[in-house]
């Protein structure tokens, strides 16, 4: 699964949650030890064949990626 792969192979990964909103929009929240770790993982995540089945479900034209600090 995606989460197991992230735990095992992505430095700085903390946790990941996916939710479906009432309006049909999917939200994915991924927690990293630092913004740098999250940014570094993005290119690797997209190219990683383990994540292909998940990424095949994603409409890339609808994706917005943001980075935020949690206080």
N, C-alpha and C positions, 0 to 999 in steps of 0.2 A: 504494500500500500504506500501511498504518498507519504503519510506521516512516519511510517517506519523507516522509509528511505531517508527522509529529512533527519530523523534522529540519528541514524547510523552514519550518514555521509556528508552532512552539512555542518561545518563548524559555526558555532554561535546560535544554532537553532534552539528555540525554547519550546514553542507549541504552536498549533495551527487549528483554527476552527472554520467551518464552512456552514453558512445558514441560508435558507431560502426565505425571502421576505414575502408578505402577503401579495405584493404586486408582481411576483414572479422573478424578481431580481435576486441573483445569488450574490452573497457577500462572503469573502474569504479574508480572515484576519490571521496574520502570521506574526508571531512574537520572536524577536531575535535579541541576543545579548546586546547588540549595538546596531545602529543604523548602517554602519560600514559592513557588518556581517550580512545584513539583509540585502544590501545593494550588491555585494560580491556574489551572493548566492543566486541572484535572479538569472543571469546568463547561463550558469551551470544548470539550474532547475529546468529551463526551457530546452536545453540540449540533452538532458538526461533521459535515456530511453525508458527508464523505470516510470517516468511521469507521463509518457506518451498517451496512455489511455485516458488519463484525467484531462490533459491538455487538448485532446481531440474533441472533448465536450465543450470547450470554451470558444465562444465567439470573440475572437481577438479584437474586433472592431468595437466591442462593448466594454472592453477592459480599461479601467483607470487604476493606476498604481500610485499610491501616496505613501509617504513615510511620516510617522509621528512619534514624538516622545510621549511616554506615559508618565504622568506625575502623580 
